[in-house]
């Protein structure tokens, strides 16, 4: 007996199966969308945290605070002396007037709080930017602090260390959660395919009796799971994109912070979601149909 063709009818059979049970398709796609959206949110958070850490750690800045009454000429000489250190990429004198103006711009709509001050509390300082990848070590801080006319050296080193620790912890958590969610999507796809298989069990048993191969029976379900996973990936991407728009909506924040710079969609997110969804769908469908065939066949 001639066996049915291998691939030419599989896509149409898969689409027909999906159209016959829209409720099952809706449940499967919705469940996959939620799981993939969680993966997308964590991937986006890790991406933005890595971007922020890269900007912070690349060219870290020190503030060399000058003594009261230090002249701009003294500040310029200290800036020139700071450039003698190999770790330093740029050093620039910032007057107290310029610092106050900059702070006022950062406050944005809240800058009126400065109007009531009778004097400028900010000191003259020298901003020191380090070369990329260089850490403001204790030796550099001590050397800058020992320069004539320097009162103290301010650094964000402890804060940077805490940021790096948080970044590593979140990365590990996202990897572990991503693996668990991938397994969950795989099991979900497998269970959905098994339900679809058992709903068409009589028809599939006839195909088995006429000599259809396991691959011929399996292929429509694999294509069905792949289409479900791709639809869920697209929906999950839209959900994550909407969430980022909501979180980065304009708002009045202190120091002129702009949330739109903190919540940016990774360019690779659509590929990541599609890849994870497709892989989970294919693996789950293949294993699910295989298990169903072993159960139904003597």
SVG drawing of the C-alpha trace seen along z (x, -y; Angstrom):
<svg xmlns="http://www.w3.org/2000/svg" viewBox="-13 -85 66 89">
<polyline fill="none" stroke="black" stroke-width="0.4" points="0.0,0.0 1.3,-3.4 2.0,-5.6 0.8,-9.1 3.2,-11.8 5.7,-13.0 5.6,-16.8 3.2,-18.1 0.0,-17.8 1.6,-18.4 1.1,-22.2 -2.5,-22.1 -3.3,-19.3 -1.7,-21.4 -3.8,-24.5 -6.9,-22.4 -6.3,-20.9 -5.8,-24.4 -9.0,-25.7 -11.0,-22.7 -10.1,-23.5 -9.7,-27.3 -10.3,-27.1 -7.3,-24.8 -5.1,-27.0 -6.1,-30.1 -5.2,-28.5 -1.9,-27.2 -0.9,-30.5 -1.9,-32.5 0.0,-30.3 3.1,-30.4 2.8,-34.1 2.9,-34.6 5.9,-32.4 7.8,-34.0 6.9,-37.5 8.4,-36.8 11.6,-35.6 11.5,-38.8 11.1,-41.0 14.1,-39.4 16.2,-39.5 15.3,-43.2 16.2,-44.0 19.5,-42.2 20.3,-44.0 19.6,-47.4 21.5,-46.7 24.5,-45.6 24.2,-48.7 24.0,-51.0 27.0,-49.2 29.0,-49.5 28.4,-53.3 29.2,-53.7 32.3,-51.5 33.6,-52.9 35.5,-56.0 34.6,-56.3 34.7,-59.8 36.3,-61.3 35.5,-64.6 38.6,-66.4 37.1,-69.0 39.3,-72.0 39.9,-74.0 37.8,-77.0 39.0,-80.1 41.0,-78.1 41.3,-80.2 40.5,-79.0 44.2,-79.1 44.9,-76.7 42.1,-74.4 43.6,-74.5 47.1,-73.5 45.5,-70.6 43.8,-69.4 47.1,-69.5 48.8,-67.6 46.0,-65.0 46.7,-64.3 50.1,-63.1 48.6,-59.9 48.3,-57.1 44.9,-56.1 43.5,-59.6 41.9,-60.2 40.6,-63.8 40.7,-66.3 38.7,-69.6 38.2,-72.4 34.6,-73.1 33.8,-76.3 31.2,-76.4 29.0,-78.6 29.1,-76.1 28.4,-73.3 25.3,-75.1 24.1,-75.8 24.5,-72.1 22.7,-71.0 19.9,-73.4 19.5,-71.8 19.4,-68.4 16.6,-69.4 14.4,-70.4 11.0,-71.6 12.2,-71.5 15.0,-74.0 13.0,-76.7 14.1,-75.1 17.5,-76.7 16.0,-80.2 15.8,-80.6 19.5,-80.0 21.5,-83.0 24.8,-81.4 26.2,-78.7 27.0,-75.6 28.9,-73.8 32.7,-74.0 35.2,-74.5 36.3,-71.1 38.2,-69.2 36.4,-66.4 38.7,-63.5 37.6,-60.9 39.5,-57.7 40.5,-55.6 38.0,-52.8 38.4,-49.8 40.5,-51.5 39.5,-51.3 40.0,-54.4 42.4,-52.6 43.5,-53.7 46.9,-54.8 45.4,-57.2 42.9,-58.6 45.6,-59.2 47.9,-60.8 45.2,-63.2 44.3,-64.0 47.9,-64.9 48.0,-67.6 48.4,-71.1 45.0,-72.8 42.9,-69.6 40.5,-69.2 39.1,-65.7 38.5,-63.2 35.1,-61.9 34.5,-58.6 31.5,-56.3 33.7,-53.2 31.5,-51.6 28.4,-52.3 30.0,-50.8 30.9,-47.7 27.3,-47.3 26.0,-47.8 28.4,-45.2 27.3,-42.7 23.6,-43.4 24.3,-43.0 25.9,-39.6 23.2,-38.4 20.4,-39.5 22.2,-37.8 22.4,-34.5 18.8,-34.7 17.6,-35.5 19.6,-32.6 18.1,-30.2 14.6,-31.5 15.0,-31.5 15.9,-27.8 12.9,-26.9 10.6,-28.9 12.0,-27.2 11.3,-23.8 7.8,-25.0 7.1,-26.2 8.5,-22.8 6.2,-20.8 3.3,-23.1 3.8,-22.5 4.1,-18.8 0.9,-18.6 -1.0,-20.7 0.1,-18.5 -0.9,-15.4 -4.4,-16.9 -4.7,-17.6 -3.5,-14.1 -6.1,-12.4 -8.8,-14.7 -8.1,-13.2 -7.2,-9.7 -9.7,-7.9 -8.5,-9.5 -4.9,-8.9 -5.5,-5.3 -6.9,-4.9 -3.8,-6.5 -1.7,-4.0 -3.7,-1.1 -3.2,-2.1 0.5,-2.2 1.3,-5.8 4.7,-6.3 5.2,-7.8 6.9,-10.8 3.8,-11.4 1.6,-11.4 4.0,-13.5 4.7,-16.3 1.4,-18.2 1.6,-18.4 5.1,-19.6 4.2,-22.3 1.1,-23.2 3.3,-23.6 5.8,-25.7 3.1,-28.1 1.7,-28.4 5.2,-29.2 5.8,-31.8 2.4,-33.4 3.1,-33.4 6.6,-34.9 5.1,-37.8 2.4,-38.4 5.1,-38.3 7.2,-40.8 4.3,-43.1 3.5,-42.7 7.1,-43.5 7.2,-46.5 4.0,-47.9 5.3,-47.4 8.5,-49.2 6.5,-52.1 4.4,-52.3 7.5,-52.2 9.4,-54.8 6.4,-57.2 7.4,-60.8 7.3,-61.6 8.6,-64.3 11.6,-62.6 14.4,-64.1 17.7,-65.1 16.2,-65.1 16.3,-61.4 14.9,-60.1 13.3,-56.6 13.3,-56.2 17.0,-55.8 16.7,-53.0 14.0,-50.9 15.2,-50.2 14.1,-47.2 17.1,-45.0 17.5,-44.8 17.9,-41.0 14.7,-40.5 12.4,-39.4 15.0,-36.8 15.5,-35.6 11.8,-35.1 11.2,-33.5 14.2,-31.2 13.3,-30.2 9.6,-29.7 10.4,-27.8 12.9,-25.5 10.6,-24.8 7.6,-24.2 9.5,-21.8 11.1,-19.8 7.8,-19.7 5.8,-18.6 8.3,-16.0 8.4,-14.5 4.6,-14.8 3.6,-13.1 6.3,-10.4 4.8,-9.7 1.3,-9.6 2.3,-7.2 3.9,-4.9 0.8,-4.9 -1.7,-4.3 0.3,-1.7 0.4,1.9"/>
</svg>
